[in-house]
C-alpha cells in the first residue's frame, strides 16, 4: 500500500530543547490508517490535528484501545536511530488479538513509521537526554451502542519531542508496595498495552503520591504476595547472587526495555532469573544484606533506580538511597546503544534515512 502524504501548510516553531518535558509538544504530522469491511487501508501522513468522532464511537463506551511507545534518537553524527521497533509492532498485534482488534501487517507498520519519522526528522532533538517519543495506537470507531467488537478502527502514530521522563533526572525514586488494589490478573489483559490497564492503576498511584512515593509496585492479583511490576515500568532486583525480574505470567507487560536488559545483563555474564518473586523474600533478603539494588525499566525512563520500598508500616532503603553500580552500567550501556554513542553488538538499532 502506497502512503499518501498531505504536508502541513503552517509548520510549528520547534520548542526549546531545554524545556521539553514529556508528552507536551507534538510534531507537524501524524500517520493515520483506517479499518472497515475492506480491512486495513489508505495509510496517510496528514497534518497533526483532531479526529471527528461520533458520540457513540465504541471506544468511548467499551474501551477497545491499544497503544505502543518507542523513541527515535539522534546520534552524535546527526543520524537518527530507532530501537527495536519490530518488537513494538509484535506487541501491538499481541494486544490486538486479546482485544479482538484486527491485526496489522507488522512489516508495513515499520515501513510507514520510517516514512513518518523521516518526514519529521528535524523534530528529533539533539540535546543530551532528549529524543522523539513515538506513540502508535489503535481504537474502535464504530458508531454503535452495544457490547461487541467493533468493525471500524483507526490506527494512528503521533510524535513528540521529549526530555527526560523524570524532571529530576536519573535520581533514585521511592516506591510504595500496593497490597489492596489490583491492576491485573492472569487470564485478564495485564500482558497487553491497553488503556484500561492504566486507568486501573490511577487510584493507587494517587494514594502513593499522597504518601510521598513516586510509583506503585503491584503485587499479584490473587494472593497479593508476589511482585509483578511498577505502574509504568517492569522491575528488577539485584541480589548478591542473581538479578531477578518477575516472570511474564500473563498479567505482566512484556517490556521491550525489560527484554533488552535481560539480554544485556546475560551478555555481561550476570545470572538473570525470570521467576516468581514473593515480596517477603525481598524484605527478608534485604534484612540479610543480600539486596543490593532495585531498578525499574521502561521506554520512557529507560532505567529508574529505586531508593526505598514501603509496604504498610515497613520501609527499606536500598543501597543507602543511591543508584547502584549495575543500574548505572545498564543505563549507560543501553542509552549508549540507543543514541549511537557506543557499539551495538546486538543489532538492536535501525537507522532512519
Phi and psi in degrees as GROMACS dihedral restraints (atoms count N, CA, C in turn):
[ dihedral_restraints ]
;  ai    aj    ak    al  type     phi  dphi    fc
    3     4     5     6     1   -72.2    20    10
    4     5     6     7     1   154.8    20    10
    6     7     8     9     1  -106.2    20    10
    7     8     9    10     1   118.0    20    10
    9    10    11    12     1   -81.3    20    10
   10    11    12    13     1   136.6    20    10
   12    13    14    15     1  -120.9    20    10
   13    14    15    16     1   121.6    20    10
   15    16    17    18     1  -109.7    20    10
   16    17    18    19     1   109.9    20    10
   18    19    20    21     1   -77.7    20    10
   19    20    21    22     1   144.2    20    10
   21    22    23    24     1   -67.1    20    10
   22    23    24    25     1   132.2    20    10
   24    25    26    27     1   -89.3    20    10
   25    26    27    28     1   -15.7    20    10
   27    28    29    30     1  -130.8    20    10
   28    29    30    31     1    76.2    20    10
   30    31    32    33     1   -58.4    20    10
   31    32    33    34     1   144.4    20    10
   33    34    35    36     1   -80.5    20    10
   34    35    36    37     1   156.4    20    10
   36    37    38    39     1   -73.9    20    10
   37    38    39    40     1   137.4    20    10
   39    40    41    42     1   -69.4    20    10
   40    41    42    43     1   136.1    20    10
   42    43    44    45     1   -71.6    20    10
   43    44    45    46     1   158.8    20    10
   45    46    47    48     1   -65.7    20    10
   46    47    48    49     1   123.7    20    10
   48    49    50    51     1   -60.8    20    10
   49    50    51    52     1   -24.1    20    10
   51    52    53    54     1   -75.9    20    10
   52    53    54    55     1   -14.9    20    10
   54    55    56    57     1  -125.9    20    10
   55    56    57    58     1    29.0    20    10
   57    58    59    60     1   -64.7    20    10
   58    59    60    61     1   -43.7    20    10
   60    61    62    63     1    65.3    20    10
   61    62    63    64     1  -151.4    20    10
   63    64    65    66     1  -135.0    20    10
   64    65    66    67     1   124.6    20    10
   66    67    68    69     1    71.7    20    10
   67    68    69    70     1    26.5    20    10
   69    70    71    72     1  -103.6    20    10
   70    71    72    73     1   -27.7    20    10
   72    73    74    75     1  -119.4    20    10
   73    74    75    76     1   150.0    20    10
   75    76    77    78     1  -135.4    20    10
   76    77    78    79     1   147.8    20    10
   78    79    80    81     1   -74.3    20    10
   79    80    81    82     1  -179.8    20    10
   81    82    83    84     1   -73.6    20    10
   82    83    84    85     1   -23.8    20    10
   84    85    86    87     1  -127.8    20    10
   85    86    87    88     1   160.0    20    10
   87    88    89    90     1  -140.8    20    10
   88    89    90    91     1   161.6    20    10
   90    91    92    93     1  -106.6    20    10
   91    92    93    94     1   134.7    20    10
   93    94    95    96     1  -133.2    20    10
   94    95    96    97     1   138.3    20    10
   96    97    98    99     1  -143.2    20    10
   97    98    99   100     1   143.7    20    10
   99   100   101   102     1  -114.0    20    10
  100   101   102   103     1   155.4    20    10
  102   103   104   105     1  -126.9    20    10
  103   104   105   106     1   133.6    20    10
  105   106   107   108     1  -146.5    20    10
  106   107   108   109     1  -153.0    20    10
  108   109   110   111     1   -64.1    20    10
  109   110   111   112     1   -15.5    20    10
  111   112   113   114     1   -93.8    20    10
  112   113   114   115     1     6.4    20    10
  114   115   116   117     1    87.2    20    10
  115   116   117   118     1  -164.8    20    10
  117   118   119   120     1   -76.4    20    10
  118   119   120   121     1   135.3    20    10
  120   121   122   123     1  -161.8    20    10
  121   122   123   124     1   167.6    20    10
  123   124   125   126     1    57.6    20    10
  124   125   126   127     1    57.1    20    10
  126   127   128   129     1   -67.8    20    10
  127   128   129   130     1   130.5    20    10
  129   130   131   132     1  -136.3    20    10
  130   131   132   133     1   145.6    20    10
  132   133   134   135     1  -104.2    20    10
  133   134   135   136     1   121.9    20    10
  135   136   137   138     1  -132.5    20    10
  136   137   138   139     1   165.8    20    10
  138   139   140   141     1   -59.7    20    10
  139   140   141   142     1   140.9    20    10
  141   142   143   144     1   -59.2    20    10
  142   143   144   145     1   132.4    20    10
  144   145   146   147     1  -176.9    20    10
  145   146   147   148     1   178.5    20    10
  147   148   149   150     1   -75.2    20    10
  148   149   150   151     1   158.9    20    10
  150   151   152   153     1   -91.7    20    10
  151   152   153   154     1   146.9    20    10
  153   154   155   156     1   -94.0    20    10
  154   155   156   157     1   116.2    20    10
  156   157   158   159     1  -128.9    20    10
  157   158   159   160     1   145.0    20    10
  159   160   161   162     1   -72.3    20    10
  160   161   162   163     1   146.0    20    10
  162   163   164   165     1   -58.4    20    10
  163   164   165   166     1   -23.4    20    10
  165   166   167   168     1   -90.3    20    10
  166   167   168   169     1     6.8    20    10
  168   169   170   171     1   -53.1    20    10
  169   170   171   172     1   129.2    20    10
  171   172   173   174     1   -64.0    20    10
  172   173   174   175     1   -28.3    20    10
  174   175   176   177     1   -62.1    20    10
  175   176   177   178     1   -32.9    20    10
  177   178   179   180     1   -66.2    20    10
  178   179   180   181     1   -34.8    20    10
  180   181   182   183     1   -96.9    20    10
  181   182   183   184     1   -30.2    20    10
  183   184   185   186     1  -126.2    20    10
  184   185   186   187     1    -1.2    20    10
  186   187   188   189     1    75.5    20    10
  187   188   189   190     1    21.2    20    10
  189   190   191   192     1   -74.5    20    10
  190   191   192   193     1    96.4    20    10
  192   193   194   195     1  -155.7    20    10
  193   194   195   196     1   132.4    20    10
  195   196   197   198     1  -133.0    20    10
  196   197   198   199     1   158.1    20    10
  198   199   200   201     1  -153.9    20    10
  199   200   201   202     1   170.2    20    10
  201   202   203   204     1  -135.4    20    10
  202   203   204   205     1   169.6    20    10
  204   205   206   207     1  -145.1    20    10
  205   206   207   208     1   127.4    20    10
  207   208   209   210     1  -149.3    20    10
  208   209   210   211     1  -179.4    20    10
  210   211   212   213     1  -139.3    20    10
  211   212   213   214     1   155.7    20    10
  213   214   215   216     1  -112.8    20    10
  214   215   216   217     1   137.7    20    10
  216   217   218   219     1  -121.3    20    10
  217   218   219   220     1   140.2    20    10
  219   220   221   222     1   -95.5    20    10
  220   221   222   223     1   125.1    20    10
  222   223   224   225     1   -80.6    20    10
  223   224   225   226     1   167.2    20    10
  225   226   227   228     1   -58.1    20    10
  226   227   228   229     1   -25.9    20    10
  228   229   230   231     1   -86.1    20    10
  229   230   231   232     1    -0.4    20    10
  231   232   233   234     1    89.7    20    10
  232   233   234   235     1     1.9    20    10
  234   235   236   237     1   -76.6    20    10
  235   236   237   238     1   166.4    20    10
  237   238   239   240     1  -119.3    20    10
  238   239   240   241     1   125.5    20    10
  240   241   242   243     1  -110.9    20    10
  241   242   243   244     1   140.1    20    10
  243   244   245   246     1  -100.8    20    10
  244   245   246   247     1   155.4    20    10
  246   247   248   249     1  -119.3    20    10
  247   248   249   250     1   107.6    20    10
  249   250   251   252     1    50.3    20    10
  250   251   252   253     1    45.3    20    10
  252   253   254   255     1   -62.9    20    10
  253   254   255   256     1   -27.1    20    10
  255   256   257   258     1   -62.8    20    10
  256   257   258   259     1   -29.3    20    10
  258   259   260   261     1   -68.6    20    10
  259   260   261   262     1   -37.3    20    10
  261   262   263   264     1   -66.0    20    10
  262   263   264   265     1   -37.6    20    10
  264   265   266   267     1   -75.5    20    10
  265   266   267   268     1   -28.9    20    10
  267   268   269   270     1   -62.8    20    10
  268   269   270   271     1   -42.4    20    10
  270   271   272   273     1   -72.2    20    10
  271   272   273   274     1   -33.9    20    10
  273   274   275   276     1   -66.2    20    10
  274   275   276   277     1   -33.4    20    10
  276   277   278   279     1   -71.1    20    10
  277   278   279   280     1   -33.2    20    10
  279   280   281   282     1   -61.9    20    10
  280   281   282   283     1   -43.8    20    10
  282   283   284   285     1   -64.6    20    10
  283   284   285   286     1   -42.6    20    10
  285   286   287   288     1   -57.6    20    10
  286   287   288   289     1   -44.3    20    10
  288   289   290   291     1   -58.8    20    10
  289   290   291   292     1   -42.8    20    10
  291   292   293   294     1   -69.5    20    10
  292   293   294   295     1   -30.5    20    10
  294   295   296   297     1  -100.7    20    10
  295   296   297   298     1    14.8    20    10
  297   298   299   300     1    59.0    20    10
  298   299   300   301     1    36.3    20    10
  300   301   302   303     1  -101.0    20    10
  301   302   303   304     1   133.5    20    10
  303   304   305   306     1   -57.9    20    10
  304   305   306   307     1   134.7    20    10
  306   307   308   309     1   -66.7    20    10
  307   308   309   310     1   157.4    20    10
  309   310   311   312     1  -118.4    20    10
  310   311   312   313     1   148.0    20    10
  312   313   314   315     1   -64.6    20    10
  313   314   315   316     1   111.6    20    10
  315   316   317   318     1   -63.1    20    10
  316   317   318   319     1   -38.9    20    10
  318   319   320   321     1   -63.6    20    10
  319   320   321   322     1   -41.1    20    10
  321   322   323   324     1   -68.8    20    10
  322   323   324   325     1   -37.9    20    10
  324   325   326   327     1   -58.7    20    10
  325   326   327   328     1   -41.5    20    10
  327   328   329   330     1   -66.2    20    10
  328   329   330   331     1   -42.4    20    10
  330   331   332   333     1   -60.6    20    10
  331   332   333   334     1   -43.7    20    10
  333   334   335   336     1   -69.8    20    10
  334   335   336   337     1   -35.6    20    10
  336   337   338   339     1   -63.1    20    10
  337   338   339   340     1   -45.2    20    10
  339   340   341   342     1   -59.8    20    10
  340   341   342   343     1   -39.9    20    10
  342   343   344   345     1   -62.1    20    10
  343   344   345   346     1   -43.5    20    10
  345   346   347   348     1   -66.8    20    10
  346   347   348   349     1   -48.2    20    10
  348   349   350   351     1   -64.3    20    10
  349   350   351   352     1   -37.4    20    10
  351   352   353   354     1   -62.3    20    10
  352   353   354   355     1   -42.4    20    10
  354   355   356   357     1   -63.4    20    10
  355   356   357   358     1   -36.2    20    10
  357   358   359   360     1  -101.2    20    10
  358   359   360   361     1    22.9    20    10
  360   361   362   363     1   -60.3    20    10
  361   362   363   364     1   -27.3    20    10
  363   364   365   366     1   -70.1    20    10
  364   365   366   367     1   -13.0    20    10
  366   367   368   369     1   -85.6    20    10
  367   368   369   370     1    -9.2    20    10
  369   370   371   372     1   -77.0    20    10
  370   371   372   373     1   111.1    20    10
  372   373   374   375     1   -72.7    20    10
  373   374   375   376     1   160.0    20    10
  375   376   377   378     1  -118.9    20    10
  376   377   378   379     1     4.5    20    10
  378   379   380   381     1   -72.3    20    10
  379   380   381   382     1   155.1    20    10
  381   382   383   384     1   -54.6    20    10
  382   383   384   385     1   138.0    20    10
  384   385   386   387     1    67.0    20    10
  385   386   387   388     1    14.9    20    10
  387   388   389   390     1  -104.9    20    10
  388   389   390   391     1   160.3    20    10
  390   391   392   393     1  -163.3    20    10
  391   392   393   394     1   178.1    20    10
  393   394   395   396     1  -107.7    20    10
  394   395   396   397     1   110.0    20    10
  396   397   398   399     1   -76.7    20    10
  397   398   399   400     1   138.0    20    10
  399   400   401   402     1  -118.3    20    10
  400   401   402   403     1   123.3    20    10
  402   403   404   405     1  -122.2    20    10
  403   404   405   406     1    93.3    20    10
  405   406   407   408     1   -81.8    20    10
  406   407   408   409     1   144.2    20    10
  408   409   410   411     1  -155.1    20    10
  409   410   411   412     1   157.6    20    10
  411   412   413   414     1  -132.9    20    10
  412   413   414   415     1   137.6    20    10
  414   415   416   417     1  -142.5    20    10
  415   416   417   418     1   152.2    20    10
  417   418   419   420     1   -72.9    20    10
  418   419   420   421     1   139.1    20    10
  420   421   422   423     1  -133.9    20    10
  421   422   423   424     1    18.1    20    10
  423   424   425   426     1   -67.7    20    10
  424   425   426   427     1   133.8    20    10
  426   427   428   429     1   -84.1    20    10
  427   428   429   430     1    81.9    20    10
  429   430   431   432     1  -152.9    20    10
  430   431   432   433     1   136.1    20    10
  432   433   434   435     1  -105.4    20    10
  433   434   435   436     1   112.2    20    10
  435   436   437   438     1   160.8    20    10
  436   437   438   439     1   138.8    20    10
  438   439   440   441     1   -80.4    20    10
  439   440   441   442     1   103.4    20    10
  441   442   443   444     1  -163.6    20    10
  442   443   444   445     1   169.5    20    10
  444   445   446   447     1   -72.3    20    10
  445   446   447   448     1   139.6    20    10
  447   448   449   450     1   -68.8    20    10
  448   449   450   451     1   161.8    20    10
  450   451   452   453     1  -108.3    20    10
  451   452   453   454     1   -14.8    20    10
  453   454   455   456     1  -115.2    20    10
  454   455   456   457     1   136.5    20    10
  456   457   458   459     1  -141.7    20    10
  457   458   459   460     1   156.9    20    10
  459   460   461   462     1  -122.3    20    10
  460   461   462   463     1   129.4    20    10
  462   463   464   465     1  -104.6    20    10
  463   464   465   466     1   133.6    20    10
  465   466   467   468     1  -143.0    20    10
  466   467   468   469     1   149.8    20    10
  468   469   470   471     1  -129.2    20    10
  469   470   471   472     1   124.8    20    10
  471   472   473   474     1  -117.7    20    10
  472   473   474   475     1   155.5    20    10
  474   475   476   477     1  -125.0    20    10
  475   476   477   478     1   142.6    20    10
  477   478   479   480     1  -142.7    20    10
  478   479   480   481     1   116.9    20    10
  480   481   482   483     1   -68.0    20    10
  481   482   483   484     1   131.4    20    10
  483   484   485   486     1  -134.8    20    10
  484   485   486   487     1   155.7    20    10
  486   487   488   489     1   -99.0    20    10
  487   488   489   490     1  -155.3    20    10
  489   490   491   492     1   -64.6    20    10
  490   491   492   493     1   142.9    20    10
  492   493   494   495     1   -62.6    20    10
  493   494   495   496     1   -42.1    20    10
  495   496   497   498     1   -99.2    20    10
  496   497   498   499     1   124.5    20    10
  498   499   500   501     1   -59.4    20    10
  499   500   501   502     1   -29.7    20    10
  501   502   503   504     1   -81.4    20    10
  502   503   504   505     1     0.4    20    10
  504   505   506   507     1    82.1    20    10
  505   506   507   508     1  -157.4    20    10
  507   508   509   510     1   -80.0    20    10
  508   509   510   511     1    65.3    20    10
  510   511   512   513     1  -106.9    20    10
  511   512   513   514     1   134.3    20    10
  513   514   515   516     1   -55.6    20    10
  514   515   516   517     1   140.2    20    10
  516   517   518   519     1  -111.6    20    10
  517   518   519   520     1   156.5    20    10
  519   520   521   522     1   -98.7    20    10
  520   521   522   523     1   136.4    20    10
  522   523   524   525     1  -124.1    20    10
  523   524   525   526     1   136.2    20    10
  525   526   527   528     1  -100.7    20    10
  526   527   528   529     1   129.1    20    10
  528   529   530   531     1   -83.6    20    10
  529   530   531   532     1   116.1    20    10
  531   532   533   534     1   -89.2    20    10
  532   533   534   535     1   120.6    20    10
  534   535   536   537     1  -121.8    20    10
  535   536   537   538     1    13.7    20    10
  537   538   539   540     1  -115.3    20    10
  538   539   540   541     1   -56.7    20    10
  540   541   542   543     1   -80.6    20    10
  541   542   543   544     1   157.3    20    10
  543   544   545   546     1  -121.9    20    10
  544   545   546   547     1   133.9    20    10
  546   547   548   549     1   -88.5    20    10
  547   548   549   550     1   -45.3    20    10
  549   550   551   552     1  -160.3    20    10
  550   551   552   553     1   160.8    20    10
  552   553   554   555     1  -133.7    20    10
  553   554   555   556     1   157.7    20    10
  555   556   557   558     1   -60.2    20    10
  556   557   558   559     1   133.6    20    10
  558   559   560   561     1    97.2    20    10
  559   560   561   562     1   -13.0    20    10
  561   562   563   564     1   -94.2    20    10
  562   563   564   565     1  -139.1    20    10
  564   565   566   567     1  -119.2    20    10
  565   566   567   568     1    18.0    20    10
  567   568   569   570     1   -60.0    20    10
  568   569   570   571     1   -28.7    20    10
  570   571   572   573     1   -82.1    20    10
  571   572   573   574     1    -6.1    20    10
  573   574   575   576     1   -98.4    20    10
  574   575   576   577     1   161.9    20    10
  576   577   578   579     1  -105.0    20    10
  577   578   579   580     1    83.9    20    10
  579   580   581   582     1  -124.2    20    10
  580   581   582   583     1   150.8    20    10
  582   583   584   585     1   -57.4    20    10
  583   584   585   586     1   -37.9    20    10
  585   586   587   588     1   -60.5    20    10
  586   587   588   589     1   -32.3    20    10
  588   589   590   591     1   -62.6    20    10
  589   590   591   592     1   -34.9    20    10
  591   592   593   594     1   -80.0    20    10
  592   593   594   595     1   -34.2    20    10
  594   595   596   597     1   -61.6    20    10
  595   596   597   598     1   -37.9    20    10
  597   598   599   600     1   -66.7    20    10
  598   599   600   601     1   -18.7    20    10
  600   601   602   603     1   -94.1    20    10
  601   602   603   604     1    -9.1    20    10
  603   604   605   606     1   -65.9    20    10
  604   605   606   607     1   -44.9    20    10
  606   607   608   609     1   -62.5    20    10
  607   608   609   610     1   -47.6    20    10
  609   610   611   612     1   -61.7    20    10
  610   611   612   613     1   -36.4    20    10
  612   613   614   615     1   -64.2    20    10
  613   614   615   616     1   -40.9    20    10
  615   616   617   618     1   -62.8    20    10
  616   617   618   619     1   -42.3    20    10
  618   619   620   621     1   -63.6    20    10
  619   620   621   622     1   -43.3    20    10
  621   622   623   624     1   -60.5    20    10
  622   623   624   625     1   -43.0    20    10
  624   625   626   627     1   -62.5    20    10
  625   626   627   628     1   -39.0    20    10
  627   628   629   630     1   -63.9    20    10
  628   629   630   631     1   -27.3    20    10
  630   631   632   633     1   -87.9    20    10
  631   632   633   634     1    -2.1    20    10
  633   634   635   636     1    93.4    20    10
  634   635   636   637     1    20.7    20    10
  636   637   638   639     1  -115.0    20    10
  637   638   639   640     1   143.9    20    10
  639   640   641   642     1   -77.8    20    10
  640   641   642   643     1   -34.9    20    10
  642   643   644   645     1  -141.9    20    10
  643   644   645   646     1   166.8    20    10
  645   646   647   648     1  -108.6    20    10
  646   647   648   649     1   134.4    20    10
  648   649   650   651     1   -98.6    20    10
  649   650   651   652     1   117.4    20    10
  651   652   653   654     1   -86.2    20    10
  652   653   654   655     1   141.4    20    10
  654   655   656   657     1  -102.5    20    10
  655   656   657   658     1   166.7    20    10
  657   658   659   660     1   -62.0    20    10
  658   659   660   661     1   148.6    20    10
  660   661   662   663     1   -77.4    20    10
  661   662   663   664     1    -8.3    20    10
  663   664   665   666     1   -98.1    20    10
  664   665   666   667     1   -56.0    20    10
  666   667   668   669     1   -98.5    20    10
  667   668   669   670     1   -17.4    20    10
  669   670   671   672     1    57.8    20    10
  670   671   672   673     1    33.5    20    10
  672   673   674   675     1  -119.6    20    10
  673   674   675   676     1   -23.8    20    10
  675   676   677   678     1  -110.1    20    10
  676   677   678   679     1   138.5    20    10
  678   679   680   681     1   -65.1    20    10
  679   680   681   682     1   138.0    20    10
  681   682   683   684     1  -118.7    20    10
  682   683   684   685     1   -82.4    20    10
  684   685   686   687     1  -152.9    20    10
  685   686   687   688     1   168.8    20    10
  687   688   689   690     1   -89.5    20    10
  688   689   690   691     1   163.2    20    10
  690   691   692   693     1   -48.9    20    10
  691   692   693   694     1   -45.0    20    10
  693   694   695   696     1  -123.1    20    10
  694   695   696   697     1    17.3    20    10
  696   697   698   699     1  -150.1    20    10
  697   698   699   700     1   157.2    20    10
  699   700   701   702     1   -79.8    20    10
  700   701   702   703     1   169.3    20    10
  702   703   704   705     1  -133.3    20    10
  703   704   705   706     1   143.5    20    10
  705   706   707   708     1  -128.4    20    10
  706   707   708   709     1   145.9    20    10
  708   709   710   711     1  -126.2    20    10
  709   710   711   712     1   122.0    20    10
  711   712   713   714     1   -97.8    20    10
  712   713   714   715     1   105.8    20    10
  714   715   716   717     1   -93.8    20    10
  715   716   717   718     1   174.9    20    10
  717   718   719   720     1   -58.8    20    10
  718   719   720   721     1   -35.6    20    10
  720   721   722   723     1  -113.3    20    10
  721   722   723   724     1     0.2    20    10
  723   724   725   726     1  -164.4    20    10
  724   725   726   727     1   155.3    20    10
  726   727   728   729     1  -105.5    20    10
  727   728   729   730     1   123.5    20    10
  729   730   731   732     1  -118.7    20    10
  730   731   732   733     1   135.9    20    10
  732   733   734   735     1  -135.1    20    10
  733   734   735   736     1   142.3    20    10
  735   736   737   738     1   -57.2    20    10
  736   737   738   739     1   139.4    20    10
  738   739   740   741     1   -66.4    20    10
  739   740   741   742     1   147.8    20    10
  741   742   743   744     1   -74.8    20    10
  742   743   744   745     1   104.0    20    10
  744   745   746   747     1  -111.0    20    10
  745   746   747   748     1     8.0    20    10
  747   748   749   750     1   107.1    20    10
  748   749   750   751     1   -17.3    20    10
  750   751   752   753     1  -115.0    20    10
  751   752   753   754     1     5.9    20    10
  753   754   755   756     1  -118.6    20    10
  754   755   756   757     1   136.9    20    10
  756   757   758   759     1   -70.7    20    10
  757   758   759   760     1   131.6    20    10
  759   760   761   762     1   -80.5    20    10
  760   761   762   763     1    86.9    20    10
  762   763   764   765     1   -67.8    20    10
  763   764   765   766     1   142.4    20    10
  765   766   767   768     1   -70.0    20    10
  766   767   768   769     1   -39.8    20    10
  768   769   770   771     1   -66.7    20    10
  769   770   771   772     1   -39.4    20    10
  771   772   773   774     1   -56.9    20    10
  772   773   774   775     1   -50.6    20    10
  774   775   776   777     1   -57.9    20    10
  775   776   777   778     1   -41.3    20    10
  777   778   779   780     1   -67.8    20    10
  778   779   780   781     1   -39.0    20    10
  780   781   782   783     1   -68.3    20    10
  781   782   783   784     1   -40.8    20    10
  783   784   785   786     1   -57.8    20    10
  784   785   786   787     1   -47.5    20    10
  786   787   788   789     1   -67.8    20    10
  787   788   789   790     1   -40.6    20    10
  789   790   791   792     1   -66.5    20    10
  790   791   792   793     1   -43.5    20    10
  792   793   794   795     1   -63.9    20    10
  793   794   795   796     1   -40.7    20    10
  795   796   797   798     1   -65.6    20    10
  796   797   798   799     1   -36.9    20    10
  798   799   800   801     1   -62.1    20    10
  799   800   801   802     1   -31.2    20    10
  801   802   803   804     1   -79.1    20    10
  802   803   804   805     1    -5.8    20    10
  804   805   806   807     1    95.0    20    10
  805   806   807   808     1     9.1    20    10
  807   808   809   810     1   -81.6    20    10
  808   809   810   811     1   150.7    20    10
  810   811   812   813     1   -83.1    20    10
  811   812   813   814     1   115.1    20    10
  813   814   815   816     1  -114.9    20    10
  814   815   816   817     1   124.3    20    10
  816   817   818   819     1  -118.4    20    10
  817   818   819   820     1   124.6    20    10
  819   820   821   822     1   -98.6    20    10
  820   821   822   823     1   106.0    20    10
  822   823   824   825     1  -153.4    20    10
  823   824   825   826     1   172.8    20    10
  825   826   827   828     1   -67.5    20    10
  826   827   828   829     1   131.9    20    10
  828   829   830   831     1  -129.1    20    10
  829   830   831   832     1   102.3    20    10
  831   832   833   834     1   -64.0    20    10
  832   833   834   835     1   140.2    20    10
  834   835   836   837     1   -62.8    20    10
  835   836   837   838     1   -30.2    20    10
  837   838   839   840     1   -65.3    20    10
  838   839   840   841     1   -32.8    20    10
  840   841   842   843     1   -63.0    20    10
  841   842   843   844     1   -37.9    20    10
  843   844   845   846     1   -61.5    20    10
  844   845   846   847     1   -48.3    20    10
  846   847   848   849     1   -66.3    20    10
  847   848   849   850     1   -40.8    20    10
  849   850   851   852     1   -65.8    20    10
  850   851   852   853     1   -42.7    20    10
  852   853   854   855     1   -72.8    20    10
  853   854   855   856     1   -26.7    20    10
  855   856   857   858     1   -65.6    20    10
  856   857   858   859     1   -43.6    20    10
  858   859   860   861     1   -61.2    20    10
  859   860   861   862     1   -30.2    20    10
  861   862   863   864     1   -85.5    20    10
  862   863   864   865     1    -2.1    20    10
  864   865   866   867     1    79.5    20    10
  865   866   867   868     1    19.1    20    10
  867   868   869   870     1   -98.8    20    10
  868   869   870   871     1   -11.3    20    10
  870   871   872   873     1   -90.9    20    10
  871   872   873   874     1   112.2    20    10
  873   874   875   876     1   -99.2    20    10
  874   875   876   877     1   -39.2    20    10
  876   877   878   879     1  -150.2    20    10
  877   878   879   880     1   152.6    20    10
  879   880   881   882     1  -137.2    20    10
  880   881   882   883     1   137.0    20    10
  882   883   884   885     1  -152.2    20    10
  883   884   885   886     1   152.2    20    10
  885   886   887   888     1   -98.6    20    10
  886   887   888   889     1   164.5    20    10
  888   889   890   891     1  -141.8    20    10
  889   890   891   892     1   140.8    20    10
  891   892   893   894     1  -175.3    20    10
  892   893   894   895     1   164.4    20    10
  894   895   896   897     1   -60.2    20    10
  895   896   897   898     1   -44.4    20    10
  897   898   899   900     1   -65.5    20    10
  898   899   900   901     1   -52.4    20    10
  900   901   902   903     1   -95.1    20    10
  901   902   903   904     1   -14.2    20    10
  903   904   905   906     1    69.6    20    10
  904   905   906   907     1   -81.0    20    10
  906   907   908   909     1  -131.2    20    10
  907   908   909   910     1   134.3    20    10
  909   910   911   912     1  -128.7    20    10
  910   911   912   913     1   106.9    20    10
  912   913   914   915     1   -65.2    20    10
  913   914   915   916     1   146.8    20    10
  915   916   917   918     1  -113.1    20    10
  916   917   918   919     1   129.3    20    10
  918   919   920   921     1  -100.3    20    10
  919   920   921   922     1   -24.6    20    10
  921   922   923   924     1  -150.9    20    10
  922   923   924   925     1   142.0    20    10
  924   925   926   927     1  -121.0    20    10
  925   926   927   928     1   132.1    20    10
  927   928   929   930     1  -127.6    20    10
  928   929   930   931     1   132.9    20    10
  930   931   932   933     1  -135.7    20    10
  931   932   933   934     1   115.5    20    10
  933   934   935   936     1    55.2    20    10
  934   935   936   937     1  -117.9    20    10
  936   937   938   939     1  -100.3    20    10
  937   938   939   940     1    11.1    20    10
  939   940   941   942     1  -108.0    20    10
  940   941   942   943     1   133.2    20    10
  942   943   944   945     1  -136.1    20    10
  943   944   945   946     1   138.6    20    10
  945   946   947   948     1  -126.1    20    10
  946   947   948   949     1   143.0    20    10
  948   949   950   951     1  -101.5    20    10
  949   950   951   952     1   131.7    20    10
  951   952   953   954     1  -102.6    20    10
  952   953   954   955     1   128.7    20    10
  954   955   956   957     1    52.1    20    10
  955   956   957   958     1    43.5    20    10
  957   958   959   960     1    56.7    20    10
  958   959   960   961     1    26.9    20    10
  960   961   962   963     1    78.3    20    10
  961   962   963   964     1     9.9    20    10
  963   964   965   966     1  -111.6    20    10
  964   965   966   967     1   159.6    20    10
  966   967   968   969     1   -68.3    20    10
  967   968   969   970     1   134.4    20    10
  969   970   971   972     1   -79.1    20    10
  970   971   972   973     1   163.8    20    10
  972   973   974   975     1   -62.4    20    10
  973   974   975   976     1   -45.7    20    10
  975   976   977   978     1   -66.2    20    10
  976   977   978   979     1   -41.9    20    10
  978   979   980   981     1   -56.2    20    10
  979   980   981   982     1   -47.5    20    10
  981   982   983   984     1   -63.6    20    10
  982   983   984   985     1   -39.6    20    10
  984   985   986   987     1   -66.9    20    10
  985   986   987   988     1   -42.4    20    10
  987   988   989   990     1   -65.0    20    10
  988   989   990   991     1   -41.6    20    10
  990   991   992   993     1   -62.2    20    10
  991   992   993   994     1   -49.2    20    10
  993   994   995   996     1   -62.5    20    10
  994   995   996   997     1   -39.6    20    10
  996   997   998   999     1   -70.9    20    10
  997   998   999  1000     1   -46.3    20    10
  999  1000  1001  1002     1   -65.4    20    10
 1000  1001  1002  1003     1   -48.1    20    10
 1002  1003  1004  1005     1   -68.5    20    10
 1003  1004  1005  1006     1   -31.2    20    10
 1005  1006  1007  1008     1   -62.2    20    10
 1006  1007  1008  1009     1   -40.3    20    10
 1008  1009  1010  1011     1   -67.6    20    10
 1009  1010  1011  1012     1   -44.6    20    10
 1011  1012  1013  1014     1   -62.6    20    10
 1012  1013  1014  1015     1   -43.6    20    10
 1014  1015  1016  1017     1   -87.3    20    10
 1015  1016  1017  1018     1     3.6    20    10
 1017  1018  1019  1020     1    71.3    20    10
 1018  1019  1020  1021     1    25.2    20    10
 1020  1021  1022  1023     1   -88.1    20    10
 1021  1022  1023  1024     1   -22.5    20    10
 1023  1024  1025  1026     1  -133.0    20    10
 1024  1025  1026  1027     1   167.6    20    10
 1026  1027  1028  1029     1   -63.3    20    10
 1027  1028  1029  1030     1   143.5    20    10
 1029  1030  1031  1032     1  -105.8    20    10
 1030  1031  1032  1033     1    94.6    20    10
 1032  1033  1034  1035     1   -77.8    20    10
 1033  1034  1035  1036     1    -6.0    20    10
 1035  1036  1037  1038     1  -103.0    20    10
 1036  1037  1038  1039     1    -9.5    20    10
 1038  1039  1040  1041     1    70.6    20    10
 1039  1040  1041  1042     1    32.8    20    10
 1041  1042  1043  1044     1   -80.5    20    10
 1042  1043  1044  1045     1   -29.2    20    10
 1044  1045  1046  1047     1   -91.0    20    10
 1045  1046  1047  1048     1   151.9    20    10
 1047  1048  1049  1050     1  -134.2    20    10
 1048  1049  1050  1051     1   123.3    20    10
 1050  1051  1052  1053     1   -80.4    20    10
 1051  1052  1053  1054     1   136.3    20    10
 1053  1054  1055  1056     1   -97.5    20    10
 1054  1055  1056  1057     1   119.6    20    10
